[in-house]
């Protein structure tokens, strides 16, 4: 996944990025392994720690359909509107713009 590639590009470790994002390293391992997807606030902190724009993880996940499907399913199972939070709204539009350009 793109997160692991970005961590390698930064010559960082998962532990260092997790510390910078103020998350448990297991959260990053779960995201990289495709087992879990972080909530919006945590995703935003991870993107900031990676030096990415808001929604970049989701845009890059759009290339990998199963991960994008997991994100959408998680949001539906939580009972959250995809547009409830400002960050979710921006993420959804970044993915839409990305898909249009393909």
C-alpha positions, 0 to 999 in steps of 0.5 A: 500500500502507498502508506508503506511506500511513503514511510520508506521514501521518508526513511522512517519507521512505522514507530516514528510515523505512529509517534508523529501521528499520535497513534498506536503502531498497530493502527498503521500496521492494520492500515498497511495490511488492509485489515483496518481503516482508521477513523477520520481524525486518526486518518488526518493525523496519519496524513499529516505525519506522512506530509500528505494532503487531507484525503491522500490516503483515500485517493491512493486507496482508490487505486486499490478497490478492496481498500476503498470498499472497506472504507465505504463499508466501514462508514456505512456500518458506523451509521455515519453519513459519508458527508457528516464530517468536513474531512470525510466530505473533502476525502470523498471529493478528492477520490471523485476528482481522482476517478474522473481523471483516470 
